Amino acid sequence: MTALEASGTGKGPVVDAKASAAGPHPVTPATDNAKKDTRRKWLEIAIFVGPALLIFLTFVVFPMVMAARYSLYKWDSRQPFELAEFIGFDNYTRALIGGTDPETQEIFWKAYAEPFWNAVGNNVQIIALSMLIQLPVAMLIALVLNRKFPGRGPTRLIIFAPYVLAEVTAGLMWLMLLDPRGPVTEWVQAIGLPTPPQGWLEDPTWGFWTFFFIVSWKYIGLAIILFLAGLAGVPEELQEAASIDGASWWQVQWRINIPLIGPTVRVWAFLSIIGSIQLFDMAWVLNKGGSTGQYSTIATLMVDIGTQRNDGGYASALAIIMFIFSMTAAIIYLTLVMRRDTAGSRKGA
Amino acid sequence: MATDTTVERKRRAPSTTSRTRTRLQGDSSIYITIFVALVAVGFTLGPIIYLALGGFRTNGQLAADPTGLPDPWVWQNYWNILTQGNFWQYTLNSLIVAVATTAGVVLFGTMAAYPLARYSFRGREGIFIIFTAGLMFPLTVAIFPLFLLIQDLGWVGGYWGLIVPQVAFALPVTVIIMRPFLAALPDELEEASFMDGLTRVGFFFRMVLPLAKPGMVTVGVLAFLGSWNGYLLPLVILTGRDAPTTLPLGVTQFQGQNAADFAGIMAYTFLAMIPALVFFLMMERRIVDGLSGAVKG
């Protein structure tokens, strides 16, 4: 129908526009007019997509390809790349197991692999703790706040506010608060609890947990607000019907609200995992990941090595490893989502 | 707070078997809600308020009593930062970079999303996948080769070295949000416009851009915030004597140079937070929409 209308007006594009919304490209007759239209169409596409694609390929894809290349070289980044020496996957094996040469392995394990696995461990712990601590806490708060109460609007606004602050400013703020002679130390001592002897952030055992606390302060608001947005979409009749049938508050939450905001939780989990893998600013501002790497991340390690030690090849290898982590997370997420969606549609059909 | 919970228990106890107990709206459990809300608000705002108040104290006051209130109130810290240093210059630099980044992202992102949403052509899905794959290339990962590229272009220490990569890395989210948005514009509108003699390019400028404004505001807000808060890229790119300094860099520089001046650092940090907070108050809805829309796509 649309095709007829379109050819009636003598304007091919309508066909395509309609088709793009509907799916496959319809077969258009190869008249001269159509050919001209096709050429014009490709020109338009090039003009519209071209600039974005060019910028994207140059500044996102190209650097990644170069990182993959640099990662195979031994390269002092103060020197031109021409002087770099090809060493295959040595940078990777150094990070993972301290290199393959038995003579240097012990030294390299200490110099490369230990900091690397320490950083990976920190990243992984942050992801795990986000799921085990931030998720339930945020969920509970969201469920309790999911109703009308005086001051609801301002409460939501305030809870979300830390998310928009720069990690730098939030980090410096906590650096002040957590100073060994600062207010938090005083308060904790005032109620008679022990404080870490080397300071909240510098202490080998407390440092990581302090860092995780700061990260949670900044990011738990995002979880709460996303969950609340999801809960707003749960039909009220469902909850009312359940409670009339005698379901307790907990049962309503557990059986209705939490399952129904599953998609929102998945979105949050994905954002959180990707964010945790890339964590840099906060850790860097807080004394570059801690003096003994208590909360160093792969990213702080990479920047440290790239800028302080000028080891371009090794820093690039770390970048590629980080990329592989992000990609794995994204693929797992997409497969899970797709499996859910197809499972749902099969059930529906 | 203790009274809240006891009141709650007292009022709930007799009605345990009643249906209304579990009703979600309108019974005494509202005290729990308010209690939780107050704790959450206090936990969020407390540190920021402490920071702001700390800026009104002297280092002597802070050392003598870290948890006290300003006594007397000292305006010197804030006054010095606002009148003497480079605070305004840094703010302006951040603003220039953020505005240019936002403009670039919104313009190029919407332009790219338009054919991907409304044209049918071979390779369309391929191009879209290339953009979405960009979500897996965070700026952090590419920072090192990106720096080398910027260096080759001679952009180190200047605005362009910041703006163009930021646009590039914000494009994936923008295209992902804008594409379904543009695809949802009614086809009848397009047909009517063509009847009236508009070309597709004309349709884009005359109809799509005005109608896509809400979506563009959303992606623009996200891009602005990302640029405004950015730290790693300015840290790496804005080196050299004459390089402009953005606000996040400025704060850390101040802290580095005045490590012992706790009151000054607090004042500076709080001042640096204010623009983001103001922007957030104006744009809260858009930010939440954008974030939840970005991945659902």
Chai-1 contact restraints between the chains, C-beta under 6 A:
chainA,res_idxA,chainB,res_idxB,connection_type,confidence,min_distance_angstrom,max_distance_angstrom,comment,restraint_id
A,K11,B,F194,contact,1.0,0.0,6.0,A-B,restraint_1
A,P13,B,R200,contact,1.0,0.0,6.0,A-B,restraint_2
A,V14,B,E191,contact,1.0,0.0,6.0,A-B,restraint_3
A,V14,B,F194,contact,1.0,0.0,6.0,A-B,restraint_4
A,D16,B,Y119,contact,1.0,0.0,6.0,A-B,restraint_5
A,D16,B,S120,contact,1.0,0.0,6.0,A-B,restraint_6
A,A17,B,R118,contact,1.0,0.0,6.0,A-B,restraint_7
A,A17,B,E190,contact,1.0,0.0,6.0,A-B,restraint_8
A,K18,B,D187,contact,1.0,0.0,6.0,A-B,restraint_9
A,A19,B,S120,contact,1.0,0.0,6.0,A-B,restraint_10
A,S20,B,R118,contact,1.0,0.0,6.0,A-B,restraint_11
A,S20,B,Y119,contact,1.0,0.0,6.0,A-B,restraint_12
A,S20,B,S120,contact,1.0,0.0,6.0,A-B,restraint_13
A,A21,B,A183,contact,1.0,0.0,6.0,A-B,restraint_14
A,H25,B,S120,contact,1.0,0.0,6.0,A-B,restraint_15
A,E44,B,R200,contact,1.0,0.0,6.0,A-B,restraint_16
A,I45,B,P115,contact,1.0,0.0,6.0,A-B,restraint_17
A,I45,B,Y119,contact,1.0,0.0,6.0,A-B,restraint_18
A,I45,B,F121,contact,1.0,0.0,6.0,A-B,restraint_19
A,F48,B,M111,contact,1.0,0.0,6.0,A-B,restraint_20
A,F48,B,Y114,contact,1.0,0.0,6.0,A-B,restraint_21
A,F48,B,P115,contact,1.0,0.0,6.0,A-B,restraint_22
A,V49,B,A112,contact,1.0,0.0,6.0,A-B,restraint_23
A,V49,B,P115,contact,1.0,0.0,6.0,A-B,restraint_24
A,P51,B,F108,contact,1.0,0.0,6.0,A-B,restraint_25
A,A52,B,F108,contact,1.0,0.0,6.0,A-B,restraint_26
A,A52,B,A112,contact,1.0,0.0,6.0,A-B,restraint_27
A,A52,B,L171,contact,1.0,0.0,6.0,A-B,restraint_28
A,I55,B,V167,contact,1.0,0.0,6.0,A-B,restraint_29
A,I55,B,A168,contact,1.0,0.0,6.0,A-B,restraint_30
A,F56,B,A168,contact,1.0,0.0,6.0,A-B,restraint_31
A,F56,B,L171,contact,1.0,0.0,6.0,A-B,restraint_32
A,F59,B,P165,contact,1.0,0.0,6.0,A-B,restraint_33
A,F59,B,A168,contact,1.0,0.0,6.0,A-B,restraint_34
A,V60,B,G134,contact,1.0,0.0,6.0,A-B,restraint_35
A,V60,B,F137,contact,1.0,0.0,6.0,A-B,restraint_36
A,V60,B,A168,contact,1.0,0.0,6.0,A-B,restraint_37
A,P63,B,A142,contact,1.0,0.0,6.0,A-B,restraint_38
A,P63,B,P145,contact,1.0,0.0,6.0,A-B,restraint_39
A,P63,B,L146,contact,1.0,0.0,6.0,A-B,restraint_40
A,P63,B,L149,contact,1.0,0.0,6.0,A-B,restraint_41
A,M64,B,F137,contact,1.0,0.0,6.0,A-B,restraint_42
A,M64,B,A142,contact,1.0,0.0,6.0,A-B,restraint_43
A,M66,B,P145,contact,1.0,0.0,6.0,A-B,restraint_44
A,A67,B,P145,contact,1.0,0.0,6.0,A-B,restraint_45
A,I141,B,A40,contact,1.0,0.0,6.0,A-B,restraint_46
A,V144,B,T33,contact,1.0,0.0,6.0,A-B,restraint_47
A,V144,B,V36,contact,1.0,0.0,6.0,A-B,restraint_48
A,L145,B,A37,contact,1.0,0.0,6.0,A-B,restraint_49
A,R147,B,Q25,contact,1.0,0.0,6.0,A-B,restraint_50
A,R147,B,T33,contact,1.0,0.0,6.0,A-B,restraint_51
A,F149,B,I30,contact,1.0,0.0,6.0,A-B,restraint_52
A,F149,B,T33,contact,1.0,0.0,6.0,A-B,restraint_53
A,F149,B,I34,contact,1.0,0.0,6.0,A-B,restraint_54
A,T155,B,A37,contact,1.0,0.0,6.0,A-B,restraint_55
A,T155,B,V41,contact,1.0,0.0,6.0,A-B,restraint_56
A,I158,B,V41,contact,1.0,0.0,6.0,A-B,restraint_57
A,I158,B,T44,contact,1.0,0.0,6.0,A-B,restraint_58
A,I158,B,L45,contact,1.0,0.0,6.0,A-B,restraint_59
A,I159,B,A40,contact,1.0,0.0,6.0,A-B,restraint_60
A,I159,B,T44,contact,1.0,0.0,6.0,A-B,restraint_61
A,V164,B,A276,contact,1.0,0.0,6.0,A-B,restraint_62
A,V164,B,F280,contact,1.0,0.0,6.0,A-B,restraint_63
A,L165,B,M273,contact,1.0,0.0,6.0,A-B,restraint_64
A,L165,B,A276,contact,1.0,0.0,6.0,A-B,restraint_65
A,A166,B,N229,contact,1.0,0.0,6.0,A-B,restraint_66
A,A166,B,P248,contact,1.0,0.0,6.0,A-B,restraint_67
A,V168,B,Y231,contact,1.0,0.0,6.0,A-B,restraint_68
A,V168,B,P248,contact,1.0,0.0,6.0,A-B,restraint_69
A,V168,B,V251,contact,1.0,0.0,6.0,A-B,restraint_70
A,T169,B,T269,contact,1.0,0.0,6.0,A-B,restraint_71
A,T169,B,A272,contact,1.0,0.0,6.0,A-B,restraint_72
A,T169,B,M273,contact,1.0,0.0,6.0,A-B,restraint_73
A,L172,B,Q255,contact,1.0,0.0,6.0,A-B,restraint_74
A,L172,B,T269,contact,1.0,0.0,6.0,A-B,restraint_75
A,M173,B,P47,contact,1.0,0.0,6.0,A-B,restraint_76
A,M173,B,L51,contact,1.0,0.0,6.0,A-B,restraint_77
A,M173,B,T269,contact,1.0,0.0,6.0,A-B,restraint_78
A,M176,B,M266,contact,1.0,0.0,6.0,A-B,restraint_79
A,L177,B,P47,contact,1.0,0.0,6.0,A-B,restraint_80
A,G182,B,P66,contact,1.0,0.0,6.0,A-B,restraint_81
A,P183,B,P66,contact,1.0,0.0,6.0,A-B,restraint_82
A,P183,B,T67,contact,1.0,0.0,6.0,A-B,restraint_83
A,E186,B,P66,contact,1.0,0.0,6.0,A-B,restraint_84
A,E186,B,T67,contact,1.0,0.0,6.0,A-B,restraint_85
A,I225,B,V288,contact,1.0,0.0,6.0,A-B,restraint_86
A,L226,B,S292,contact,1.0,0.0,6.0,A-B,restraint_87
A,A229,B,S292,contact,1.0,0.0,6.0,A-B,restraint_88
A,Q239,B,L24,contact,1.0,0.0,6.0,A-B,restraint_89
A,S243,B,T22,contact,1.0,0.0,6.0,A-B,restraint_90
A,S243,B,R23,contact,1.0,0.0,6.0,A-B,restraint_91
A,I244,B,R19,contact,1.0,0.0,6.0,A-B,restraint_92
A,S248,B,T22,contact,1.0,0.0,6.0,A-B,restraint_93
A,W249,B,T22,contact,1.0,0.0,6.0,A-B,restraint_94
A,V267,B,V295,contact,1.0,0.0,6.0,A-B,restraint_95
A,F270,B,V295,contact,1.0,0.0,6.0,A-B,restraint_96
A,Q278,B,P138,contact,1.0,0.0,6.0,A-B,restraint_97
A,Q278,B,T140,contact,1.0,0.0,6.0,A-B,restraint_98
A,F280,B,T140,contact,1.0,0.0,6.0,A-B,restraint_99
A,F280,B,L232,contact,1.0,0.0,6.0,A-B,restraint_100
A,D281,B,Y231,contact,1.0,0.0,6.0,A-B,restraint_101
A,A299,B,T140,contact,1.0,0.0,6.0,A-B,restraint_102
A,G306,B,F144,contact,1.0,0.0,6.0,A-B,restraint_103
A,A315,B,F144,contact,1.0,0.0,6.0,A-B,restraint_104
A,S316,B,F144,contact,1.0,0.0,6.0,A-B,restraint_105
A,A319,B,V141,contact,1.0,0.0,6.0,A-B,restraint_106
A,A319,B,F144,contact,1.0,0.0,6.0,A-B,restraint_107
A,M322,B,V141,contact,1.0,0.0,6.0,A-B,restraint_108
A,F323,B,V141,contact,1.0,0.0,6.0,A-B,restraint_109
A,S326,B,M136,contact,1.0,0.0,6.0,A-B,restraint_110
A,M327,B,M136,contact,1.0,0.0,6.0,A-B,restraint_111
A,A330,B,M136,contact,1.0,0.0,6.0,A-B,restraint_112
